[in-house]
Each structure stands twice: as structure tokens, then as C-alpha cells.
Amino acid sequence: MTTSPSMNARDWLMLTVLSVIWGGSFFFTGISVRELPPFTIVAARVGLAALALLVGLKLAGISMPRAPKIWLAFFGMGLLNNMIPFSLIVWGQGHIASGLASILNATTPLFGVVVAHLLTRDEKMTGGRLAGTIVGFAGVALMIGPSALSGFGSHLMAELAVLGAAFSYSFAGVYGRRFKAMGINPIVTATGQISASAVLMIPISLVVERPWTLAAPGLPTMAALVAIALISTALAYIIFFRILASAGATNLMLVTFLIPVSAILLGWLFLGEVLAPQHFIGMATIVAGLVLIDGRLPRRLFGPSTRGTLSN
């Protein structure tokens, strides 16, 4: 029987920080889609992030690898983790509310436990992990509330697009495990992946949307693009690959449960938004799901049998 990677205190801290950073990406995207088309937003996001990371590596005296095998892996990761999901989410958010988009995005761990079970040897699905994933997703739905689902089904293609992004993220989490085996620094991996994404996305934006013909965006949109590039992309993916190398793909995908928590708490702390009973119930449910997935407390209470995989 294989043993799935576990989360230590440092991993949980990084996962929480990542959830706060990515929680803001839905907000920044919501601002950007009011004035800019989706491919242009994604191209600007990955282009600015790649530039920032390349400059950072240059200042730190770190060289990018040149081996074609490694760059092929960067392009594969960029396709699965940036180009496809970013484009689908941005397009989807042009038609559905951010709350509904975040609920649909929170299906990533549901896809992730299945994909990791099928494609890896050391991240097999367990009863506790599957139960925790379902409980965590229910907590996200409870926290955001039924109002976010009021328009569900009215923009089916947009909803399917966000679900498609979640599915792509689940494959990216498993695919990205190879960079640890290659011995590549997480900062270099983040830079390579995002640079490859920029190479793919910028020509598509130029050909399809011809951004130079668009009206100049306002200051809020420009600020949102800079924030989503430097914070929600460049910094976020450095943390992303550190967690992936340490805790594995399935644990990394738990961040999508924490994103709504961080977004609601930030609104309460800085925007004066009121926390309703459903928020506390949802947070408690998410915590219960994370405890089940983590597995350590259930094992102490009920014994080691909770680690067994659902199938051999």
C-alpha cells in the first residue's frame, strides 16, 4: 500500500497564503472583463508576470535551463495550468457572477482526487480523502449561499467553461510533479511555466482580439491587470510549486476550498462586509473537510484503517 504525501504546518501556512492571493484573482478578473476581452487579459497577465519573474531571476543570478526536454515540460504545464484554465475562467466570468465561478472552481479537488488516483502511485484515493473533498465542497456552497446559485443553468456554456478550467487544473497538479523529479527550483519552474504561457497566449491575443484597436482601459483596469500579474500569478506560482514539491498534487488543490474563505474574511476585515451565520457554518464545514483529507486527527481517533485506499 502506498502512502500519500501529508501536509505539515509550513505547507498549511503556504496554502493559506496562496488562497488569499488567488482569492483576489476573481476580484481582479471581475474588474478587467468590463473593459477588455479574455485573451487580452490572459496575455497581459502571463506576459507581465513572466517579465517580472525573468527580471527577478536575472537580479538573483539564477539561469534558466536550456534543455529542450525541460522547456517541453514548461509548455505542457503552461498549457494545462495557465493558458486553458485562465482563458476559460476569464471568458466564463464575463457571463456569470464571481461567486458562482468560485463555487465551480472549487470542484478542482473533486476532479483532482480522481485524476491523482488514476495517474499516480503515491496519491491514491482514500475513503477519508474522498469524504473530506465532498464535505469541503459542500462547505464552499454553504458559505457562498444559495443566491450565488440563483442563475445556475442560465449561462450553461460559461458554467461548463469554469468546470473545464477546474478539470485542467487537476491534470496540471499531477503533471507538475515532474519538475521535482527533474530537480528544478520552484522559482525557475514558475518562471518557465509562465514564460511558456506568454509565448502561447500573446500571439493568440494579437491575432484574435487585436488589442491595439481597443479603447484604452481605465486606471482601475490597469491596476487590476498589474495586481493579477504580479501578485496572483508571479508570486502565487512560486508558492504553488513549493507546495506541489512538498505536499503533492491532491493536497495542493485544497486551495480552491480556502479561496472563498479568504475572500469573505478579507471583505469583512477591509470592506466592512457583514458575516452571516451561513459563513460560519460554511467555514466550519470546510475545516471539517480539510481535517478529513489531512487524515491525522481521524487516524488518532479511529485508528490507522482510515488510510486504506478505496481500491488496490
N, C-alpha and C positions, 0 to 999 in steps of 0.2 A: 504494500500500500504506500503510495507517495504522500508526502507531507506538503501542504500548501504553504506558501510564504505567509508569515504573520506580520502584524503591524506593531512597531514599538512606539514609545511616546514621541520620539522625533518624527516618525512617519505621520502620526496623527496630527502633530502640530503643522507640518508642511501641508498636509491635506486640508486642514482648516484654512491656512493662509491662501492656498490655491482656490478654495471655494469662494473666499471673499473677493479675490482678484477676478475670477471668472463670473461671479455674481454680477459684477459691474459690466461685463461684456454685453449682456442682454439689454441693459440700460443704454450703453453707448451705441449699440446697433439700432435700438429704437429711435434714437436721435438721428443717426446717419441716414436711415432709409427714407426719411421725409424729404431729403433733397438729392440723394444720389442713388443710382441703380446698383444692384447687388454685386456684379462682377467688379465694378469700380471700387466699391467699399472693400471687398476682399483683397483686391490687388494692392490698394493703398495700405491695408492692414499688414499684409505679409511683406510688402516692399519696405515700408518704414521700419518694421521690426527686424528684417534681415539686415538693413543698413546699420541699425543701432548695434546689433549683435556683432556684425563684422568689424565695426569700429572698436567695440569693446575688446574683441579678441586681439586686434592689432595692438591696442594700447597695453594689453596684458602680455604681449609677446607669444601668443599661442597661435600655432599654424593650423590651417585646415588640412585634412587629409586629401591626398590626390588619387588614391586608388579607385579605379572605375567601379569595383565591387561595392565600395563604401558609398560612393555617390549614387549608384543604382538603388541602394537601400534608402538613402536620403530621399530620393524622388518617390520611391514607393511609400515611405512614411508621409511625405508631404501630400501625396495624393489622398491617402486614407485619413489623415489627421487634420489636414488644413483645407485643401482645395475642394474636396467633395463636401465635407460637413459645413464648412464656413459658408459656401455658396448656397447650400440647401437651407441653412438656418436663416441667413440674411434674406433670401427670397421668401421664405415662409413667414418671417416677421413683418414682411410688407403686407401680409394679408390676415394675420392672426395676432392676438394680444401677446405681450411678453410673458404673462402668467401662464397661458396655455402652452406657449412654446417651451417654458421651463419645465412644465409637467411632462410634456412629450420627450424632452431631452433627458429627463430623469429615468427613462426606460433603458438608458445605456447599460446600467449594471444587470438588468434582466437579460439583455442580449449578451452581455459580457460573460456571465457565468456559463451560458450555453456554449459560446464560442471558445472560451478558455478550456472548458471541459473536453470539447471535441479536438482542439488543436494543440493542447499542451499535455505534458505528463505530470507536472507538479502543481497544477491549479485545477484539480478535479472538483466537480460539483459535490457538495455535501448537503445533507438534509438541513443543517443549521444555516449554511450559506444561502441555499435557495429560499428557506423560510425568511431569513433576515432581509433578503433582497425584496421579497414581496411585501413584507411589513414596512420596509423603508420607503418603497414606492407609495404605499397607502398613506404613509405619513406626509409625503410631499403633497399628495392630492388633498388631504385633510387641511394642511397648513394653508395652501393657496385658496382652498374653498370652492364650493360649487359654482360661484359666479364666474370663475375662470373657464369653467366647462360649459357655460351657457351657450356659447357659439360653436360648440364642438359639432362637427359634421357639416357646418355651413361652408367651410372652405377646405374641402377634403384633400385637395392636391397639396395645399400648404401644410396641412397636418401630416400628410404622408411624407412630405419633404423633410420635416423636422425628425420624424421617425427614421427616415433614411439616413439622416445625419447621425443619429444615435447608433444605428446599426454599423455605420462606417467607423465611428469612434471605437466600438467594441473590437473590431478587427485591428484597428490601429494599436490598441493596447497590447494585443498579442504580438503583432508584427514588430513593435518597437523593442521587444525583449532582446532581439538580436544584437542591439548596439552594446549591451552589457557584455555579451559574449565576445564581441569584437574588441572590447577594451577601450571604447571611445568615451571620452569625458562627456558628462551630461550637457555641459555648456556648448561643446563642439557639436554634439548631436542636435541640440536645439537650433543652433545656427545653421547647420547643414540642412535640416528638415525645412526650416522656414525659407532659407535661400532657394532651395529647390522649388518650394511652393511659389515663390515670387517669379521664378523663371517660367513656371507654368501659367500663372494667373495674369501677369501683366500683358502678354500678347493677346490673350483672350479678351481682356477688358478693352484693349485698344481697337481690336477688330470688331467686336460685337457692339460695344456701347459708345465708342468714340468719345471719351470723356472730355476732350478739348472743345467739343461742341456744346457742352452743358453749361448752364449758368453757374457762375462762381458760387460755391456754397458759403453759407454764413459762418460767423465765428463759432457758434455752438457746435456746428457740424465739424468744423476743422479741429476744434478741441477734442471732440469725441473720437475722431479718427486717430489723433495723436495718442490719446489715452488707451484706446483699444489696441493700438500697435505696440506701444512701449510697455504698458502695464499688463494688459490682458493677453498679450501674445509673447513678446520677448521675455519678460520676466516670468510669466506663467509657465512657459515651456522649459525653462531652466529647472524650475521646481518640479514640473511634470516628469522629466526624465530622471531626476534624482529619486522621486518616489517609485517610479517604474523599476529602476535598478534595485531598489532596496526591498520593496514590498510586493511587486508583481502586478500584473495587469488587472486582475479581478479587484484587488483592494484599491487600486488607483481609481477605478471607475466609480467608487463610492462618492467621489467628489460631487457628482451630479445630484446626490441626495442633499448635500450640505449647501449647495448654491442657493436654493430658496431660503434656507435658514439664515444665511449671511445677508442676503438681500433684504429680508424683512427686518432683521435686527439693525442693519445699517440705517434703514428708513426710520426706525424707532429712535435710534441714537442721534441722528443728524438732521432728520427732516420732521421730527415731531409727530410721526405717524403713530397711531394707537394700536397696541397689541390686543387682539380679541382672544377669547377663550379658545377658538379653533387653532390659533397659532401655537399656544402652549400644548394643546393636545397633539397637534401635528409634530411639534418638536420632540415631545416625549415618545411618540410612535417611531420617529426616525432614529432616536437614540436607542430604542429597543431593537430596531432592525440592525443597527450598527453593532450592538452588543452580540446579537446572534451571529452575524457574519464574522466578527472578530473571534468568537468562539471560546476565549479564555474563561470568562465567567461561567457560561453554561457547562464547560468541562469541569470546573471546580465544584459546581452544584450537582451535576448529574453524572459525572464520570467521563472517561475518555471515549466512550462509544459514540459521542456526538461528532467525532471527527471522521467517521466512516463515510466513504463515498457512496453515492446513490447507486452506482453500478461499477463493476470491475473494468 
